[in-house]
Amino acid sequence: MKSYRAFIAKQIQDIQASYWFLPATLVILAILLAEAMLYLDRNAEWLVKLLPETLRDTQVDGARALMGIISQSVFGVAGVMFSMTIVAVSFAAGNFGPRLIGNFMRDRGNQRSLGILVSTFVYALFVARAIQGEQPGGALQDSVLFVPHLAITLAFLLTLVSVLTVIYFVHHIPEIINVSNITADIGKRLIRDLKALIDDQAEERKDETEKVTPIPSRDPDTELALKQCGYIQTLDKSRLEQLAEQNDWVIDVPVPHGEFINEDSAILKIWGPEVPDELVPELRGCFALGENPSDTQNLFFMVDQLVEMIARALSPGINDPFTAINCLNWLHAAVVVAANHNGGLAGRSGGPVRTIPATFQRLLDTGFGASFPYVKDDPLCDKHLRSVLSRCRDEISDSTHLETFERFVDGLKQRA
């Protein structure tokens, strides 16, 4: 039976990174809220009587006019907000790199702002639909005169919330395209994920102290490709470990997270008994591919984002060394965390499933190593990089990681 856990995890990740999910959810809640308030207006007259007199004397024409004004104005402002978001995203993508678009799509402030205004519009429409008055001939529509005072009062309150949301949004948009805030957001997420990964590696080392499964020195008995193209976004390692233990396999995943693979890329190398045909879909189902690399299970994606910002900042068309210096500062913070937190980044685990590990050396190469060609030609950034490397040397407390760092710095000096 094919495993769908990696696929489900990827879909959840895509939903979290989407711009539509939270606004769509708020729209659905607005519809349910409108129906609930209309029900209370029809069946709980005692609640209506609790309202102040000024909120209970609204007539049919006034109620319809108010709902029309609310729905039209709120929807118009929502369109302007969406346009402002598109302009901000275009500006950031053009100046700081297209791979940062996902950061803006995930921004909860933008999603909530759009969702509140659109849901207020939908709520006002549903309430306006329920208002019933006299027909032109003088007869009552459906023989019932109905003005939902509770629902109209809530619509007025939602309008006030929408006004506050617009004020917040006008303040929020300049914040999210501020380059210092962008680098800080990436750097904080990188440090958070680094700490979580190091803690997980420490737990794995505790669990595997008694049993270490070596990879055989011979060629693998089975090599398996996914028969798909794309970037590796999600790996269900726990399911792979279950299959390896159940079938007495040693499995190696030779491709790192975020790497692009083609249909014939060997994504699994297996030593042990022959892989039954019915388990091939199960093994392939432990992977989920996407059109783009992402930061899910791949902290080096955020390192790449910082390096990309450095490269763009130091390009001749922009020439902004201070943005590059800001990125170097966050790389510095990440390197120190990777070296000192809970024993630092470890190497390959000893379980039956081996993946390319997130090591301290790899972090140095992906961060400082990849940015060095851009930094070394700018006097201001080159001076700051030397200062950062010197501070890292003083702040790294683990002797093994310090030795790795010093070898890396010696390599940079040879490249200078």
N, C-alpha and C positions, 0 to 999 in steps of 0.2 A: 504494500500500500504506500502510495506516495505521501511524503511528509509535506505539509503546507505551512509549517511554522515559520520558516524563513520568508515565504511569500507573504504571510499575514503580517509579520514584523515589518516587512518593506512597505506594505500598504498603509500600516499605521504611521510609519515614518513619513510617507508621502502625504498623508492627510494632515499630519502635524505641520508639514512644511508648506501646505497649500494656503492660498489666500481666501478660498471660498468656504471652507468647512465651518468656521466659527460664525461668519455672517449667516450662512444657510441655517445653522442650528438656531440662531437667535430669531430668524424669520419664522421658523416652525414654532418656537416658543411664543412668539407674538401672536400667531394665529390661535394657539391653544389658550393664551391669556385673554384674547378678545372674546372667544366663545365662552370662557369661564365668567368674565365680567358681564357679558350679556345675559347669561343664565342667572347671575345674582340679581341683575336689574329686574328680571321678570319674576323671580321667585323669592326674593328677600327684600320686601319693601321696607322692613325695619332698618336695613342698612342704608337705604336711600334717605330715610328720614333723619339719619345721623349726620348727613351732610349739612353744611351751613345753607341758609336760605339763598344766598347768592349763587350757590352751585346747583340749586334745585329748581330755579325759575327759568332755566333755559328752554326756549320754545323750539319747535321743529325747524323753522327756517334758520334760527341762530345756530342750532346744533349742526345742521348740514353745512352751513357756511364755515363754522369753526373747523369741522373735520376736513373740509376741502382746503382751507388755508394751511392746516397742519400737513396734510399729505403732499400738497404741491410744493410747499416751501422746503420741507424736510428732504423730499426726493431731489429737488434741485440742488440743495447743499450737498447731498450725498454724491451727486455727479461731479460737483466741483472738487470734493475731497478725493474722489477716485482719480481725477485728472491730476491733482497735485501729487498724489502718490506715484503715478506713472512718470511724471516729470522728475521726481526725486530719485526713483529707481534708475531712470535713464541717465541722470547725472552721475549717480554713484557708480553705475556699471561702466560708464565711459571713462571716468577718472580713476577709479580704484580697482576695476577688474570685473568682468562679467560673471565670474563665479561667486561674487558677493550678492547676486540677485536673490539667492535663496535666503540669505540673512534678512532681507527686507520682507520677503514673502512670509517668513515665520514670525515677523514682529507682531506681538500680541496687541500693541497699541493701535497699529493700523487696522488690524482685523476687528478689534472691539469697536473702534470708531465707526467704521463702515457698517458693521453689524447693528449697532445701536440706531443709526439713522435709518437704515433700510427697514429694520424691524418696526420702528415707530411709524414709518410710512405704511407698511402692511397692516399694522394694528389700526391705524386711522381709517384705512379703506374698509376693513371688516366692520368697524363700528358704524361708519357712515352707511353701509349697506343695510344695517338693521334699523335705522331710523325710519319711522313710518308716520305719515301725516295725512292731511286731507288731499283727495284728488281734486283736479280742477273743477269738477262738478259739485264739489262740496262733500262727497262721500269720503268715508275713512278707508284707507288702504287696509284690506284684510279685516275691516271692521274693528281695528284696534289702533289707537293713537299711542305711539311708543317713542319715548325719548330716553335713552339709556344714560341716566345721569352719572352713575358710578363709572361706566366705561368712558364717558366723556371727561370726567374728572381725571381719571388715570391717563387718558390721552394728553391732557394738558400738562400733567406732571412729566410724562415721557418727553414732551416737547421741551420742557425746561432742562431735562437731562440731556437732550440732544444739543441744546444751546451750549451747555457746559462741555459737552463732548467736542463741539467745534472749537471752542477756546483751547481745550487740551490738544486737539489735533494740530492747530496752528502753531502751538508751542513744540509739539512732538516732532513734526517734520524737519525743522532745522536741526534738531538734536540727532536724528538718526542718520543724517548725511554729514554730520560733523566727523571729520576723519579721526579725531582723537577718540570719540565714542565708538566708532567702528572698530578700530584696533583694540580698544579696551574690551569690547564685547567678544571679539575673537580670542584675545589673550585669556580672558577669564574662563571662557568655555574650554580652552585648551588646558589650562591648569586644573580645572575641575575634572576633566576626563582623564588627565594624567594621574591624578590622585586616585581616582576610581580604578583605573587599570592597574596601578601599582599595588593597591590593596587586594585586587583580585589575584594578581600574580603571587602575592605573599600567601594567600589562602591556598592556592594551587600547590605551592611548594610544601606547605604543611601536610596536605593530603597525600602528596606523592613521595614523602620521605622514605616510606617503607618499600615502595614498588616503583622502579624506574624501567620503562620499556625502551630499549635501544632500537634505533632504526637499523635494519640489516644492511650490511655493506654491499650486498649484491643488488642487481637491477630489480625493480618492482615486478611482482607477479602480474599485476593488473594496472593499467593506466586508463583513466576514465575522463572523457571530455563532456562538457555540458551540451554540446550541439546548439549553442546559442552565442550571440555576440553581445557584448555590453560590459559595463563596469560592475565589479563585485561590490554590492552594497550591504548584503546581509549574509552571515554564515551562522547556521544553527550547529554550533560546535558540540553542544550537549547531546544532540541526536546522533551526530557522527561518533561520539564516544560510546554511546549505547550500542550502536551497530558494530563498532570495533570490538567491544567486549563480548558481545553475543556471538560473533563469528570468528573470534581469535585473530583479528586483523591488527596490523600496524599501518596507520594511515598518515600520509604526509600531504599537506596542502602547499604546493610549491609557489603559489601565486599570492601576493599580499592583498589585503583589503584595498579597494579603490583602484586596483589594476584593471586595465582593459584586456579582455580575453576574446578570442575568436572561436569559431565552432569546433576547431580541432585542438585547442589548447588543452594540455593535460592538466586538469584541475585537481585530480586525485591520483596519488600513487599508493598502491595497496600491496602490502606483503602479507601472505598467508593463504588460506584456502581460496579456491576459485569463487568469484562473485556470482551468485545466482542471478539469472535474468530478472527475476521478480524484484530484486533489491536494487537494481540499477536506477529505476525512477526514484526510489527512496533516497539513494545517495545524491542524485542530482537535485532532488527537492530540498536538500540542506543548504542550497545556495539560492540567492535571489539577485538578479542582475537589474541594472537600470541604465538609462541613457547618459547619466552623469555620475561622477564620483560624489560621495556625500560624506559628512562627518560622522555618520552612524557607524560604530565599531571601527572608526578610522580617524584617530586623532591627528595623523599626519596631513590630512586634508586641511586642517586649520593652520598647520605650519606652512603648507603650500600657499594658503591665502595670504599669510603675512609676507612670505617671500614675493608673491606676485605684487603685493602693494609696494614693496621695496623696489622691485624692478620698474614698476610704472612711475613711482615717485622720482626715480633717478633717471628716467628717460629724458632725452634732450627736449622733448616737447613740453614737459612738465617741470622738471628740475626743482623738486621739492625735497631737499635733504632732511627737513625736520620731520616729515611724515616717515621717512625711512628710519630715522633715529627712534621715533616712537615705536615702530615695529621691532627694532632691535632690542629695545627695552623689554618688550613682552617676550621675545625669544629668550632673553637673558633670564627672566623670571621662570619661564618654563624649564630651562635647562637646570637651574638650581633645584627646582622641585623634583625633576626627574632623577637627580643625583642623590638628594637627601631624604626625600619622603619615604618612610617605612622601608628602608633598604634600597630604594631606587628601582629603576627599570631593570628587570631581570632578563635572562636569556631564554632559550627554548625550554619549555616544560618537558617533564619526563613521562607524560601520559601516552596512551595509545594513539592519540591524534596530535600531530605536530603541525603547527602553522608558523609562518614567518613571524618571528617575535618583534615586538616594539622594544628595541634596545636603546640604550643610551647613545651608543655610537651612531645608530640610525637617526636619532633625533638631531645629533650634532650635524651630520651630513645633510639632512633634509633642511635644517634651519640655517645655521651659520655657513655651512659649506655651500649650499645652493645660492645664498645671497652674496657670498664673497665676491664673485665676478662683477657685480653691480656696485658694491660698496667700495671696493679698493680704488676705484678711479675718482671718487669724490673725496676731497681732502677732509671735509667736515665729518662725513660718515665714517671714513677710514679711521680717523682719530677716535671717534666714539666707539667703533668696534674694538679697537685696541683696549680702550678703557673697560668696555664690557667684558672682554675676555680676561683681563687682569682681575676684575672683581669676581668673576666666576671662579677663577683659580683660588681666590681667597675664601670663597663662600662654600665650596664643595668640601664636605667633611668626610665622605667615604673615600678610602684610599684607592680602591679599585676603579671607581669612577673618575677620581682625580688623575690617575695614571692614563686612563682612556682619553680624558680631556687634554692632557699635556701632549699626548701623541697627535691628537687632532690639531692642536695649535701649531705644533711643529710642521705638520703637513700644510697648513695655511701659509706659514712663512715661506715654504718652498714654492708655493704657487704665486706668491706676491711678485 
